[in-house]
């Protein structure tokens, strides 16, 4: 089975193309399963970005309908289409309680956890907490990821080192924060928390897969389960760089990845 676990719809306000188009590209590229993971509704807008970042809660029925249309198209093309969500990892517990209401009310197949440090609300939180220097911010970021793993809320943690890009801190080599990253990875290994291999990283920032190959090698050494996602925001990005990602994973001794349906993991061979 070849599956892509991370793609968006125009409801997020920064993606292009209709869901059926993503399905058609998936079929052309030999995928058996795709999972849409639009950004979860969260307010207030000044913290979580509003309509240019995520759908409104009132649009969840529209999201269900869009994925259902894609599912029917997928049936005709031999591609299973599932409905997931890209949930937030955020240091405000009140916000997460509101998010949990959505997670409890909807029957998602897959819940990604993403820590979007580039959100205005996240950066304001850092400032209010007195976290101004890169080392302190990076330590906080990986500690929050470990807390997300402990929460049991997320089926996989998306683009785990996206702190490398978007300007909150200067790019760094993983060895510079080996202790912080390994502490996070050890938590994931202990709990069996999957991590996402996100191939969109090759398109931007430091032009490295998320997580960085060094971090990925540390994860592989610990036997941490992995999911594979393109973070597609346009149909042509479906399964982007997947052959390159598979080659990297094979070189690290990874032989299988996880896929999800109804929040339940399935182990499948890498190829």
C-alpha positions in Angstrom: 0.0 0.0 0.0 1.2 3.5 -0.9 -0.5 6.2 1.1 -0.2 9.9 1.5 -1.4 11.1 4.9 -1.3 14.9 4.7 -3.1 17.0 2.2 -5.3 20.1 2.3 -8.5 21.5 0.7 -9.3 25.1 -0.3 -11.3 25.4 3.0 -8.0 26.2 4.7 -7.7 29.3 2.7 -4.2 28.7 1.4 -4.6 25.6 -0.8 -5.5 25.2 -4.4 -7.6 22.6 -6.3 -10.7 20.6 -5.7 -10.4 17.4 -3.6 -11.3 15.3 -6.6 -8.2 16.6 -8.4 -6.0 15.4 -5.6 -7.6 12.0 -5.9 -6.9 11.9 -9.7 -3.2 12.7 -9.1 -3.0 10.1 -6.4 -4.3 7.5 -8.8 -1.8 8.6 -11.5 1.0 8.2 -9.0 0.0 4.8 -7.8 -1.4 5.5 -4.4 -3.9 3.2 -2.7 -5.0 5.6 0.1 -5.0 9.3 0.7 -6.1 11.2 3.8 -7.2 14.8 3.8 -6.0 16.7 6.8 -7.3 20.3 6.6 -6.5 22.6 9.5 -8.8 22.3 12.5 -11.1 25.2 13.3 -9.8 27.3 16.2 -10.5 30.8 17.5 -9.7 33.6 18.1 -8.4 34.6 14.7 -5.7 36.8 16.1 -4.1 33.8 17.8 -4.8 31.0 15.3 -4.8 32.8 11.9 -8.4 32.9 10.9 -9.9 32.2 7.4 -6.5 32.4 5.6 -5.2 29.5 7.7 -8.2 27.3 8.7 -11.9 26.7 8.2 -14.6 27.9 10.5 -16.3 25.4 12.8 -19.5 26.0 10.8 -17.7 24.8 7.7 -17.0 21.3 9.1 -20.1 19.9 7.3 -18.7 21.4 4.1 -15.4 19.6 4.8 -17.2 16.3 5.3 -19.1 16.8 2.0 -15.9 17.7 0.1 -14.1 14.6 1.3 -17.2 12.5 0.5 -17.1 13.7 -3.0 -13.5 12.8 -3.2 -14.2 9.4 -1.7 -16.7 8.7 -4.5 -14.2 9.7 -7.1 -11.6 7.6 -5.4 -13.9 4.5 -5.6 -13.9 4.8 -9.4 -10.1 5.2 -9.5 -9.1 2.6 -6.9 -8.0 5.1 -4.3 -9.3 4.9 -0.8 -10.1 8.4 0.5 -10.2 9.1 4.2 -11.0 12.2 6.3 -8.4 13.4 8.9 -7.6 16.7 10.5 -4.5 18.7 11.2 -4.9 19.6 14.9 -2.8 22.1 16.8 -0.1 21.6 19.4 -0.3 24.8 21.4 0.7 25.9 24.9 -2.7 27.3 25.8 -4.7 24.6 27.5 -8.0 26.4 27.2 -7.6 26.5 23.4 -6.8 22.8 23.3 -10.0 22.1 25.3 -12.0 23.8 22.6 -10.2 21.9 20.0 -10.9 18.6 21.8 -14.6 19.3 21.5 -14.2 19.2 17.7 -12.1 16.0 17.9 -14.7 14.3 20.0 -17.6 15.4 17.9 -16.1 14.3 14.5 -15.3 10.8 13.3 -11.8 11.4 11.9 -9.7 8.6 10.5 -6.4 10.3 11.4 -5.4 13.2 13.6 -2.1 15.0 12.9 -0.5 17.2 15.6 1.2 20.3 14.3 3.1 22.9 16.3 2.9 26.0 14.2 5.4 28.3 15.8 4.9 30.9 13.0 1.4 31.7 14.2 1.1 35.2 15.7 -0.5 33.8 18.8 2.4 31.3 19.3 5.0 34.1 18.9 3.1 36.3 21.3 3.0 33.4 23.8 6.8 33.1 23.5 7.3 36.8 24.2 4.9 36.8 27.1 6.8 33.8 28.6 10.1 35.7 28.3 11.4 33.3 25.6 13.4 35.6 23.4 16.6 33.9 22.5 16.9 31.0 20.0 18.1 28.4 22.5 15.3 29.0 24.9 12.7 28.9 22.1 14.1 25.7 20.6 14.2 24.0 24.0 10.6 25.0 24.6 9.5 23.9 21.2 10.8 20.3 21.6 9.5 20.1 25.2 6.1 21.0 23.9 6.4 18.2 21.3 7.2 15.8 24.1 4.1 17.0 26.0 2.0 16.5 22.9 3.3 12.9 22.7 2.4 12.3 26.3 -1.1 13.7 25.7 -2.2 10.8 23.5 -4.2 13.2 21.4 -2.4 12.8 18.1 -2.0 9.8 15.8 1.2 11.3 14.4 3.2 14.5 15.0 3.6 16.5 11.8 6.8 18.0 10.4 8.5 17.6 13.9 11.3 20.1 13.3 9.4 22.8 11.3 10.9 25.2 13.8 13.9 25.2 11.4 12.0 27.4 9.0 9.7 30.5 8.9 12.0 32.8 10.9 11.1 32.3 14.5 14.7 31.1 15.1 17.7 30.9 12.9 18.3 27.5 11.2 20.4 25.1 13.2 22.0 21.7 12.9 20.3 19.0 15.0 23.6 18.2 16.8 23.4 21.7 18.3 20.3 20.6 20.2 21.0 16.9 20.5 19.9 16.7 24.1 16.6 18.4 23.6 15.8 16.5 20.5 16.8 13.1 21.9 14.7 13.7 25.0 11.7 14.3 22.8 12.5 11.2 20.7 13.0 9.0 23.7 9.5 10.1 24.9 8.0 9.1 21.5 9.9 5.8 21.6 8.7 5.0 25.1 5.0 5.8 24.2 5.0 4.5 20.7 4.1 7.9 19.4 4.4 8.0 15.6 6.2 10.9 13.8 5.5 12.2 10.3 8.0 12.2 7.5 6.9 15.3 5.7 8.3 15.6 2.2 7.3 19.3 1.7 10.4 20.3 3.6 12.4 19.6 0.4 10.6 22.5 -1.2 11.3 25.3 1.3 13.5 26.7 4.0 16.6 24.7 4.5 15.4 22.3 1.8 15.5 19.2 4.0 12.8 16.7 4.7 11.0 17.1 8.0 12.5 15.8 10.2 16.1 16.5 9.2 17.8 13.3 8.1 19.9 13.3 11.3 16.8 13.5 13.4 15.2 10.8 11.2 18.2 8.6 11.8 17.8 9.0 15.6 14.1 8.2 15.3 14.9 5.1 13.2 17.5 3.9 15.8 14.8 4.1 18.4 12.2 2.2 16.3 9.8 5.1 16.4 6.8 4.5 14.1 6.5 6.8 11.1 3.8 8.1 8.8 4.5 9.6 5.3 2.9 12.8 4.1 3.4 15.3 1.3 1.6 18.2 3.0 0.1 18.9 -0.4 -1.5 22.3 -0.9 -2.1 21.7 -4.6 -3.0 18.5 -6.6 0.5 18.4 -8.2 2.1 18.1 -4.8 0.4 14.8 -3.9 3.1 12.2 -3.1 5.8 14.8 -3.8 9.3 13.4 -3.3 8.0 10.1 -2.1 10.6 8.0 -4.0 13.4 10.1 -2.4 11.8 9.7 1.0 11.5 5.9 0.6 15.2 5.7 -0.5 16.2 7.7 2.6 14.2 5.6 4.9 15.5 2.4 3.4 19.1 3.7 3.9 18.2 4.1 7.6 16.9 0.5 7.9 13.2 1.4 8.0 11.2 -1.3 6.4 7.6 -0.3 7.2 5.4 2.8 7.9 2.0 3.3 9.4 -1.2 4.1 7.8 -4.5 4.9 9.6 -8.2 4.2 9.3 -10.7 5.1 12.1 -7.7 6.2 14.2 -6.3 2.7 14.2 -2.8 2.1 12.9 -1.9 -0.5 10.3 1.7 -1.4 9.6 2.5 -1.7 5.9 5.8 -2.4 4.0 7.6 0.7 2.9 7.3 -0.3 -0.7 
